[in-house]
Amino acid sequence: MARIIGTDEQAIRTAADALAAGMLVAIPTETVYGLAADATNGNAVAGIFEAKGRPHFNPLICHVSDIAMAERYAVVDPLSRRLMNAFWPGPLTVVLPLRPDTDIHPLVAAGLDTIALRMPRGVAARIIAALDRPLAAPSANTSGRISGTSATAVEDDLGGRIALILDAGPSEVGLESTIVKVDGNTVQLLRPGGLAAEDIEAVIAGTLKRIDQRSAIEAPGMLASHYAPLAGVRLNVHEVRAGEALLAFGPQRVSGAKAAAASLNLSETGDLREAAANLFDYMKRLDASGSAVIAVEPIPFNGLGEAINDRLVRAAAPRTSSMTVEQIK
């Protein structure tokens, strides 16, 4: 099993040394826990795909310690730089042209000529600075399943496949980063996430371009089925059926809620930030209840609600199993 340590200076050094040696380390970030490897080490990056069971055509986010490190590996245009200055460190990933002849391993970009870069806050940034190399770090969970927002969740899922887990308590944001890509004077929203679209639009003084989610994969988190529990997921429900678990939201309950096999409320007061922080943990706990289906009450699409609904739609998407799921109408 993985060794779990804290986040003091000795732990930071231990993590950096393990990463330099090609090991996989689960690190806390403000979004979710990440499964990190030295992005310049092909064997280590391949280990991420192996540990997660992740498709090799699905690119990885590269985490850097600052904008200067980002510029070692990518060509940064003025509009992307404006976004970095406004939101880094934080839950924003920017997709940029990959510089030729960098030492980022090709597996990180999954054959694309672009690279997805993010500057995290806190412990992760300290580890990257100590290593002085970027970290490839997708969410620390089995591919397609619920992202880990605590060291315990990571240990339960990946503990037998990785060397080390740093424990900084529950993730602050609880959703993966928002991913954008600048195309000329337009900013494309590739994946909604822990930074609300409205905040980005305020900085660019314009509207984000939403892309067709059936388009080619340009960034992590764009697979149709993703973030999924083992149970089926039924969205935007107006009643709870026999045997279902309920993922509730706000002060008002749908019909049949009292008879739910298990029930958790993302936010009793309807606070979307609280709901985002609780989403993956509560989905995991309801999945562990043994219910075959998790029914989800309606959640508004404004602010962080856009990212929450994105994750729920992907969790409910058809999979290879015979379970029928119901999409948002």
C-alpha positions as CSV (number, residue, x, y, z in Angstrom):
1,M,0.0,0.0,0.0
2,A,1.0,3.6,-0.5
3,R,2.8,5.4,2.3
4,I,0.7,8.4,3.6
5,I,2.7,11.4,4.8
6,G,1.9,15.1,5.7
7,T,2.8,18.3,4.0
8,D,5.7,19.7,6.1
9,E,9.1,20.6,4.5
10,Q,10.4,17.1,5.0
11,A,7.4,15.7,3.2
12,I,7.8,18.1,0.3
13,R,11.4,17.0,0.0
14,T,10.4,13.3,0.2
15,A,7.8,13.8,-2.5
16,A,10.2,15.7,-4.8
17,D,12.9,13.0,-4.4
18,A,10.3,10.2,-5.1
19,L,9.2,12.0,-8.3
20,A,12.8,12.6,-9.4
21,A,13.3,8.8,-9.0
22,G,10.4,8.1,-11.4
23,M,7.8,7.2,-8.8
24,L,4.1,8.1,-8.8
25,V,3.0,10.4,-5.9
26,A,-0.6,11.5,-5.1
27,I,-0.5,15.2,-4.3
28,P,-3.2,17.5,-2.9
29,T,-4.2,20.5,-5.0
30,E,-6.9,23.1,-4.4
31,T,-9.1,21.3,-7.0
32,V,-8.8,17.6,-6.4
33,Y,-5.9,15.2,-5.5
34,G,-3.6,14.6,-8.5
35,L,-1.6,11.5,-9.5
36,A,1.7,13.1,-10.2
37,A,4.8,12.1,-12.2
38,D,7.8,13.9,-13.6
39,A,6.4,15.1,-17.0
40,T,9.9,14.7,-18.6
41,N,10.2,11.0,-17.6
42,G,8.5,8.8,-20.1
43,N,8.5,5.7,-17.9
44,A,6.9,7.7,-15.0
45,V,4.3,9.2,-17.3
46,A,3.4,5.8,-18.7
47,G,3.0,4.7,-15.1
48,I,0.2,7.2,-14.7
49,F,-1.7,5.7,-17.6
50,E,-1.1,2.2,-16.2
51,A,-2.1,3.0,-12.6
52,K,-5.3,4.8,-13.7
53,G,-6.2,2.5,-16.6
54,R,-6.4,5.7,-18.7
55,P,-6.7,5.7,-22.5
56,H,-3.4,6.9,-24.1
57,F,-5.3,9.3,-26.4
58,N,-6.4,11.3,-23.4
59,P,-3.9,14.1,-22.7
60,L,-2.6,15.1,-19.3
61,I,-2.5,18.4,-17.6
62,C,1.0,19.7,-16.9
63,H,1.4,21.5,-13.6
64,V,4.0,24.3,-13.3
65,S,5.4,26.4,-10.5
66,D,5.0,29.8,-12.2
67,I,4.6,31.5,-15.6
68,A,8.3,31.4,-16.3
69,M,8.2,27.6,-16.1
70,A,5.2,27.6,-18.4
71,E,7.1,29.6,-21.0
72,R,9.9,26.9,-21.1
73,Y,7.4,24.5,-22.6
74,A,4.7,26.6,-24.3
75,V,4.2,29.6,-26.5
76,V,2.2,32.1,-24.4
77,D,0.0,34.6,-26.3
78,P,-1.0,37.9,-24.8
79,L,-4.6,36.9,-24.0
80,S,-3.5,33.6,-22.3
81,R,-1.0,35.6,-20.3
82,R,-3.8,38.0,-19.2
83,L,-5.7,34.9,-17.9
84,M,-2.6,33.5,-16.2
85,N,-1.9,36.8,-14.5
86,A,-5.5,37.0,-13.3
87,F,-6.1,33.4,-12.1
88,W,-2.7,31.7,-11.5
89,P,-2.2,30.1,-9.1
90,G,-5.6,28.6,-9.1
91,P,-8.1,26.3,-10.8
92,L,-7.5,27.4,-14.4
93,T,-5.8,25.3,-17.1
94,V,-4.7,27.0,-20.4
95,V,-4.1,25.0,-23.5
96,L,-1.2,26.4,-25.5
97,P,1.0,25.6,-28.5
98,L,3.8,23.2,-27.4
99,R,7.3,24.5,-28.0
100,P,9.4,22.3,-30.3
101,D,12.2,20.3,-28.8
102,T,11.1,20.5,-25.2
103,D,11.8,17.6,-22.8
104,I,8.1,17.1,-22.0
105,H,7.4,13.5,-22.9
106,P,5.1,13.0,-25.9
107,L,2.7,10.9,-23.8
108,V,1.7,13.9,-21.8
109,A,0.3,15.7,-24.9
110,A,-1.1,12.4,-26.3
111,G,0.3,13.2,-29.8
112,L,-1.2,16.8,-29.9
113,D,0.9,19.9,-30.7
114,T,-0.6,21.6,-27.7
115,I,0.0,21.3,-23.9
116,A,-2.5,21.9,-21.1
117,L,-0.8,23.9,-18.3
118,R,-1.9,24.9,-14.8
119,M,-0.2,26.5,-11.8
120,P,-1.7,25.1,-8.6
121,R,-1.7,26.7,-5.2
122,G,-0.1,25.4,-2.0
123,V,1.5,22.0,-1.5
124,A,1.6,21.1,-5.2
125,A,3.4,24.3,-6.1
126,R,6.0,23.7,-3.4
127,I,6.7,20.2,-4.7
128,I,7.1,21.4,-8.3
129,A,9.4,24.2,-7.2
130,A,11.5,21.7,-5.3
131,L,11.7,19.4,-8.3
132,D,12.2,22.3,-10.7
133,R,10.4,20.3,-13.4
134,P,6.7,20.2,-14.4
135,L,4.4,17.5,-13.1
136,A,1.9,15.6,-15.2
137,A,-0.9,15.1,-12.8
138,P,-4.4,14.0,-13.7
139,S,-6.9,13.4,-10.9
140,A,-5.9,10.6,-8.6
141,N,-8.5,8.0,-9.3
142,T,-9.1,5.0,-11.6
143,S,-9.8,6.4,-15.1
144,G,-13.5,7.4,-15.6
145,R,-14.4,7.1,-12.0
146,I,-15.0,9.6,-9.2
147,S,-12.1,12.0,-8.6
148,G,-10.4,11.8,-5.2
149,T,-10.8,14.8,-2.9
150,S,-9.1,13.4,0.1
151,A,-6.1,11.2,0.9
152,T,-8.4,8.4,2.1
153,A,-10.3,8.4,-1.1
154,V,-7.0,8.1,-3.1
155,E,-5.8,5.3,-0.8
156,D,-9.0,3.4,-1.2
157,D,-8.8,3.6,-5.0
158,L,-5.1,3.7,-5.9
159,G,-3.3,2.8,-2.7
160,G,-1.9,-0.5,-4.0
161,R,-0.6,1.0,-7.2
162,I,1.4,4.1,-6.1
163,A,4.3,4.9,-3.8
164,L,3.3,7.9,-1.8
165,I,0.2,10.0,-0.8
166,L,0.6,13.5,0.7
167,D,-2.4,14.3,3.0
168,A,-3.5,17.9,3.2
169,G,-7.1,17.2,4.2
170,P,-10.2,17.7,1.9
171,S,-9.7,19.6,-1.3
172,E,-10.8,23.2,-1.1
173,V,-12.5,23.5,-4.5
174,G,-13.6,19.9,-5.1
175,L,-13.9,20.1,-8.9
176,E,-11.1,19.8,-11.5
177,S,-9.8,23.0,-13.1
178,T,-11.6,24.9,-15.8
179,I,-9.8,24.4,-19.2
180,V,-9.7,27.1,-21.8
181,K,-7.9,27.6,-25.1
182,V,-7.3,30.9,-26.9
183,D,-8.0,30.9,-30.6
184,G,-7.2,34.4,-32.0
185,N,-9.4,36.8,-30.1
186,T,-11.7,34.1,-28.9
187,V,-11.4,32.1,-25.7
188,Q,-12.9,28.5,-26.0
189,L,-14.2,26.8,-22.9
190,L,-13.0,23.2,-23.3
191,R,-14.1,22.0,-19.9
192,P,-16.0,23.9,-17.2
193,G,-14.5,23.5,-13.7
194,G,-13.6,25.1,-10.4
195,L,-13.3,28.6,-11.9
196,A,-16.7,30.0,-13.0
197,A,-17.1,31.0,-16.7
198,E,-18.4,34.4,-15.6
199,D,-15.2,35.2,-13.8
200,I,-13.2,34.5,-16.9
201,E,-15.6,36.5,-19.1
202,A,-15.1,39.5,-16.7
203,V,-11.3,39.4,-17.4
204,I,-11.5,39.0,-21.2
205,A,-14.5,41.4,-21.5
206,G,-16.2,39.0,-23.7
207,T,-18.1,35.7,-23.9
208,L,-16.5,32.3,-23.8
209,K,-17.1,30.1,-26.8
210,R,-18.7,26.8,-25.7
211,I,-17.5,23.9,-27.9
212,D,-19.5,20.9,-29.0
213,Q,-18.6,18.2,-26.4
214,R,-18.7,15.6,-29.2
215,S,-15.7,17.3,-30.9
216,A,-12.2,15.9,-30.9
217,I,-10.4,15.6,-27.6
218,E,-8.2,18.7,-27.0
219,A,-7.9,18.5,-23.3
220,P,-8.4,16.2,-20.3
221,G,-11.9,15.6,-19.0
222,M,-13.5,15.7,-22.5
223,L,-14.5,12.0,-22.6
224,A,-18.2,11.5,-22.9
225,S,-18.2,9.0,-19.9
226,H,-16.1,10.3,-17.0
227,Y,-16.2,10.9,-13.3
228,A,-18.6,8.0,-13.0
229,P,-19.6,5.9,-9.9
230,L,-20.2,2.2,-10.2
231,A,-23.9,2.9,-9.7
232,G,-26.1,4.2,-12.5
233,V,-26.9,7.9,-12.4
234,R,-30.3,9.5,-13.1
235,L,-30.3,13.3,-13.4
236,N,-32.7,16.2,-13.0
237,V,-35.1,14.0,-11.1
238,H,-38.5,15.0,-9.8
239,E,-39.1,11.8,-7.7
240,V,-37.0,9.1,-6.1
241,R,-37.8,5.6,-7.1
242,A,-37.7,2.5,-4.9
243,G,-34.1,1.5,-3.9
244,E,-32.4,4.6,-5.2
245,A,-29.9,6.8,-3.3
246,L,-30.5,10.5,-3.5
247,L,-28.0,13.3,-4.2
248,A,-30.0,16.3,-3.1
249,F,-29.4,20.1,-3.5
250,G,-30.9,23.0,-1.6
251,P,-33.7,23.2,1.0
252,Q,-36.6,21.6,-1.0
253,R,-36.9,17.9,-1.6
254,V,-38.4,16.0,-4.5
255,S,-41.2,13.4,-4.1
256,G,-40.1,10.2,-2.4
257,A,-37.0,11.7,-0.9
258,K,-37.8,10.3,2.6
259,A,-37.8,6.8,1.2
260,A,-34.4,7.0,-0.5
261,A,-32.0,4.2,0.4
262,A,-29.4,6.8,1.3
263,S,-29.3,10.5,1.0
264,L,-26.8,13.4,1.1
265,N,-27.4,17.1,0.4
266,L,-24.6,18.9,-1.6
267,S,-25.7,22.2,0.1
268,E,-28.7,22.6,2.3
269,T,-28.7,26.4,1.5
270,G,-28.2,26.0,-2.2
271,D,-24.6,27.3,-2.2
272,L,-23.0,26.2,-5.4
273,R,-19.4,26.6,-4.0
274,E,-20.3,24.3,-1.1
275,A,-21.9,21.9,-3.6
276,A,-18.9,21.8,-5.8
277,A,-16.6,21.0,-2.8
278,N,-18.9,18.1,-1.7
279,L,-19.7,16.7,-5.2
280,F,-17.2,13.9,-5.6
281,D,-17.0,12.9,-1.9
282,Y,-20.8,12.6,-1.7
283,M,-21.0,10.7,-5.0
284,K,-18.4,8.2,-3.7
285,R,-20.3,7.8,-0.4
286,L,-23.7,7.2,-2.1
287,D,-22.0,4.8,-4.5
288,A,-20.7,2.9,-1.4
289,S,-24.3,2.6,-0.1
290,G,-25.0,-0.3,-2.4
291,S,-27.8,1.4,-4.4
292,A,-27.9,0.5,-8.0
293,V,-28.9,4.0,-9.0
294,I,-28.1,7.5,-7.7
295,A,-30.9,10.0,-8.4
296,V,-29.8,13.6,-8.6
297,E,-32.0,16.6,-7.9
298,P,-31.9,19.6,-10.3
299,I,-28.9,21.9,-9.9
300,P,-28.9,25.4,-11.5
301,F,-26.4,26.0,-14.4
302,N,-25.2,29.5,-13.3
303,G,-21.7,30.0,-11.8
304,L,-20.1,26.8,-10.6
305,G,-23.3,25.0,-11.4
306,E,-22.2,24.7,-15.1
307,A,-19.2,22.6,-14.0
308,I,-21.2,20.6,-11.5
309,N,-23.7,19.7,-14.2
310,D,-20.9,18.9,-16.7
311,R,-19.5,16.3,-14.2
312,L,-22.9,14.9,-13.5
313,V,-23.8,14.5,-17.2
314,R,-20.5,12.7,-17.8
315,A,-21.1,10.5,-14.8
316,A,-24.5,9.6,-16.2
317,A,-23.2,9.0,-19.8
318,P,-23.7,5.5,-21.2
319,R,-20.9,3.1,-20.4
320,T,-19.9,-0.4,-21.5
321,S,-22.2,-2.0,-19.0
322,S,-25.9,-2.6,-19.6
323,M,-27.0,-0.1,-17.0
324,T,-29.5,2.4,-18.5
325,V,-28.9,6.0,-17.4
326,E,-31.0,9.1,-17.9
327,Q,-29.5,12.3,-19.3
328,I,-30.5,15.9,-18.4
329,K,-33.4,16.9,-20.7
